Amino acid sequence: VLIKLAMSSLSVPFGVVHFLDTNEVEVMPMNWAYTQNDSLRCYWPNIKNVAKILLAVKKQQHPVKSLWSNHPIRIFHEYG
């Protein structure tokens, strides 16, 4: 349901991604993704509140590389 809600309310490039280290699936703006040593990775905000994470996704908040965690990912699908 969260993925459907996020996808319907976003008009910017984003993706549905699989976090390989935690085996979770999330929606995220594609400006959070990057490549390192031929591995696809992303930055993720260290926020516990789901509503605040969704807001960061919607606003395509720029990653704070020194504060955000980074994770290996696989992109299921890109939108926008």
ROSE-4610 file (N, C-alpha, C; in Angstrom, 1 decimal, always signed):
// ROSE-4610
residu = [V/V/V/L/L/L/I/I/I/K/K/K/L/L/L/A/A/A/M/M/M/S/S/S/S/S/S/L/L/L/S/S/S/V/V/V/P/P/P/F/F/F/G/G/G/V/V/V/V/V/V/H/H/H/F/F/F/L/L/L/D/D/D/T/T/T/N/N/N/E/E/E/V/V/V/E/E/E/V/V/V/M/M/M/P/P/P/M/M/M/N/N/N/W/W/W/A/A/A/Y/Y/Y/T/T/T/Q/Q/Q/N/N/N/D/D/D/S/S/S/L/L/L/R/R/R/C/C/C/Y/Y/Y/W/W/W/P/P/P/N/N/N/I/I/I/K/K/K/N/N/N/V/V/V/A/A/A/K/K/K/I/I/I/L/L/L/L/L/L/A/A/A/V/V/V/K/K/K/K/K/K/Q/Q/Q/Q/Q/Q/H/H/H/P/P/P/V/V/V/K/K/K/S/S/S/L/L/L/W/W/W/S/S/S/N/N/N/H/H/H/P/P/P/I/I/I/R/R/R/I/I/I/F/F/F/H/H/H/E/E/E/Y/Y/Y/G/G/G]
num = [1/1/1/2/2/2/3/3/3/4/4/4/5/5/5/6/6/6/7/7/7/8/8/8/9/9/9/10/10/10/11/11/11/12/12/12/13/13/13/14/14/14/15/15/15/16/16/16/17/17/17/18/18/18/19/19/19/20/20/20/21/21/21/22/22/22/23/23/23/24/24/24/25/25/25/26/26/26/27/27/27/28/28/28/29/29/29/30/30/30/31/31/31/32/32/32/33/33/33/34/34/34/35/35/35/36/36/36/37/37/37/38/38/38/39/39/39/40/40/40/41/41/41/42/42/42/43/43/43/44/44/44/45/45/45/46/46/46/47/47/47/48/48/48/49/49/49/50/50/50/51/51/51/52/52/52/53/53/53/54/54/54/55/55/55/56/56/56/57/57/57/58/58/58/59/59/59/60/60/60/61/61/61/62/62/62/63/63/63/64/64/64/65/65/65/66/66/66/67/67/67/68/68/68/69/69/69/70/70/70/71/71/71/72/72/72/73/73/73/74/74/74/75/75/75/76/76/76/77/77/77/78/78/78/79/79/79/80/80/80]
x = [+0.8/+0.0/+0.9/+1.9/+2.8/+3.4/+3.8/+4.4/+3.4/+2.2/+1.1/+0.9/+0.8/+0.6/+1.7/+2.9/+4.1/+4.1/+3.9/+3.9/+2.9/+1.7/+0.6/+0.8/+1.6/+1.7/+3.0/+3.9/+5.2/+5.2/+5.7/+5.9/+7.3/+8.2/+9.7/+10.3/+11.5/+12.1/+12.3/+11.8/+12.0/+12.0/+12.4/+12.4/+11.9/+11.5/+11.2/+12.5/+13.1/+14.4/+14.4/+15.2/+15.4/+16.7/+16.7/+17.9/+18.5/+19.6/+20.2/+20.6/+21.1/+21.6/+20.5/+19.3/+18.2/+17.0/+17.1/+16.0/+14.7/+14.7/+13.5/+13.3/+12.1/+11.8/+11.2/+11.7/+11.3/+11.2/+10.5/+10.4/+11.4/+12.2/+13.2/+13.4/+13.8/+14.2/+15.5/+15.6/+16.8/+18.0/+17.9/+19.1/+19.8/+19.2/+19.8/+20.7/+20.6/+21.3/+22.6/+23.6/+24.9/+25.7/+26.7/+27.5/+28.9/+29.3/+30.6/+31.3/+32.4/+33.1/+32.2/+31.5/+30.5/+29.4/+29.1/+28.0/+27.0/+25.7/+24.7/+24.4/+24.4/+24.1/+23.2/+22.8/+22.0/+22.2/+22.0/+22.0/+20.6/+20.4/+19.1/+19.2/+18.2/+18.2/+18.1/+18.8/+18.7/+17.6/+16.3/+15.1/+14.3/+13.7/+12.9/+11.4/+11.0/+9.6/+9.2/+8.3/+7.9/+7.4/+6.6/+6.0/+7.1/+8.2/+9.3/+10.1/+10.2/+10.9/+10.2/+8.8/+8.0/+8.1/+8.2/+8.4/+9.7/+10.8/+12.1/+12.1/+11.4/+11.3/+10.5/+9.4/+8.5/+9.3/+10.1/+10.8/+12.1/+12.5/+13.8/+14.9/+14.8/+15.8/+17.2/+18.1/+19.5/+20.2/+20.8/+21.4/+22.5/+22.5/+23.6/+24.6/+25.5/+26.4/+27.1/+27.4/+28.2/+27.3/+25.9/+25.0/+24.1/+23.9/+23.0/+23.7/+23.0/+23.6/+23.6/+24.4/+24.4/+24.3/+23.6/+23.2/+23.4/+23.7/+23.7/+22.2/+21.9/+20.5/+20.4/+19.2/+18.8/+17.6/+17.5/+16.3/+15.3/+14.1/+13.1/+12.5/+12.2/+11.6/+11.8/+12.0/+12.1/+10.8/+10.4/+9.2/+9.6/+8.9/+9.1/+10.1]
y = [-1.2/+0.0/+1.3/+1.3/+2.4/+2.7/+1.6/+1.8/+2.4/+1.9/+2.4/+3.9/+4.2/+5.6/+6.5/+6.1/+6.8/+7.0/+5.9/+5.9/+6.9/+6.9/+7.7/+9.2/+9.5/+10.9/+11.5/+10.8/+11.3/+11.5/+12.6/+12.9/+13.1/+12.7/+12.8/+11.4/+11.3/+10.0/+9.3/+8.1/+7.3/+5.9/+5.0/+3.6/+2.8/+1.6/+0.5/-0.3/-0.3/-1.0/-2.0/-3.0/-4.1/-3.8/-3.7/-3.5/-4.9/-5.2/-6.5/-6.9/-5.9/-6.3/-6.5/-5.9/-6.1/-6.9/-7.2/-7.9/-7.2/-5.8/-5.0/-4.3/-4.0/-3.2/-1.9/-0.8/+0.5/+1.3/+2.4/+3.4/+4.5/+4.9/+6.0/+6.8/+8.1/+8.9/+8.4/+8.5/+7.9/+8.8/+10.0/+10.8/+10.2/+9.3/+8.6/+7.4/+7.0/+5.8/+6.3/+5.4/+5.7/+4.3/+4.4/+3.2/+3.3/+2.2/+2.2/+0.9/+0.9/-0.3/-1.3/-0.8/-1.6/-2.2/-1.7/-2.1/-1.0/-1.3/-0.3/-0.1/+1.1/+1.4/+2.6/+2.8/+4.0/+4.6/+5.9/+6.5/+6.4/+6.3/+6.2/+7.0/+7.9/+8.7/+7.9/+8.3/+7.6/+8.2/+8.0/+8.5/+7.3/+7.3/+6.2/+6.4/+7.7/+8.0/+7.8/+6.9/+6.5/+7.8/+8.6/+9.8/+10.7/+10.9/+11.7/+11.1/+9.8/+9.2/+9.4/+9.2/+9.4/+10.9/+11.8/+13.2/+13.5/+12.8/+13.0/+12.4/+11.3/+10.7/+11.6/+12.1/+13.0/+14.3/+14.8/+16.1/+15.8/+14.5/+14.1/+14.8/+14.8/+15.4/+15.0/+15.9/+15.6/+14.7/+13.6/+12.8/+13.6/+13.4/+13.9/+12.8/+12.7/+11.5/+11.2/+12.2/+12.0/+11.5/+11.6/+11.3/+10.1/+9.9/+8.8/+7.5/+6.4/+5.1/+4.8/+3.9/+3.4/+1.9/+1.5/+0.1/-0.4/-1.7/-2.3/-2.5/-2.2/-2.3/-3.0/-3.4/-3.9/-3.1/-2.5/-1.7/-2.6/-2.7/-3.5/-2.8/-1.5/-0.7/+0.8/+1.6/+3.0/+3.7/+4.8/+5.5/+7.0/+7.7/+9.1/+9.4]
z = [+0.0/+0.0/+0.0/+0.8/+0.8/-0.5/-1.2/-2.5/-3.5/-3.5/-4.4/-4.1/-2.8/-2.4/-2.9/-2.7/-3.1/-4.6/-5.4/-6.8/-7.4/-6.8/-7.4/-7.1/-6.1/-5.7/-6.2/-6.9/-7.3/-8.8/-9.3/-10.7/-11.1/-10.3/-10.5/-10.7/-11.2/-11.4/-10.1/-10.0/-8.7/-9.1/-8.2/-8.5/-7.3/-7.7/-6.7/-6.6/-5.4/-5.3/-4.2/-4.4/-3.4/-2.7/-1.4/-0.6/-0.3/-0.9/-0.9/+0.5/+1.3/+2.7/+3.7/+3.5/+4.5/+3.9/+2.6/+1.9/+2.0/+1.9/+1.9/+0.6/+0.3/-1.0/-0.6/-1.2/-0.9/-2.2/-2.1/-3.2/-2.8/-3.8/-3.5/-4.8/-4.6/-5.8/-6.3/-7.6/-8.3/-8.1/-7.6/-7.2/-6.0/-5.3/-4.2/-4.6/-5.8/-6.3/-6.9/-6.8/-7.4/-7.6/-8.4/-8.7/-8.0/-7.4/-6.7/-7.0/-7.7/-8.1/-8.8/-9.8/-10.6/-9.8/-8.6/-7.7/-7.6/-7.8/-7.6/-6.2/-5.7/-4.3/-4.1/-2.9/-2.7/-1.3/-1.2/+0.2/+0.7/+2.0/+2.7/+4.0/+4.2/+5.4/+6.7/+7.7/+9.0/+9.8/+9.3/+9.9/+10.3/+11.5/+12.0/+11.6/+11.4/+11.2/+9.7/+9.5/+8.1/+7.3/+8.0/+7.3/+6.9/+7.7/+7.3/+6.2/+6.1/+5.0/+3.7/+3.8/+2.6/+2.1/+3.0/+2.7/+2.0/+2.5/+1.9/+0.5/+0.3/-1.0/-1.9/-1.5/-2.3/-2.7/-1.8/-2.1/-2.8/-3.0/-3.6/-2.8/-1.5/-0.7/-1.1/-1.2/-1.6/-0.5/-0.8/+0.2/+1.0/+2.3/+3.1/+3.3/+2.4/+2.3/+3.6/+4.4/+5.6/+6.7/+6.6/+7.6/+7.3/+6.0/+5.5/+5.4/+5.6/+5.4/+3.9/+3.5/+2.1/+2.0/+0.9/+0.8/-0.6/-0.8/-2.1/-2.5/-3.8/-4.2/-5.6/-5.9/-7.2/-7.5/-8.7/-9.1/-9.8/-9.2/-9.9/-11.0/-10.8/-11.9/-11.6/-12.7/-12.6/-13.2/-12.6/-13.0/-13.2/-14.1/-14.2/-15.3]
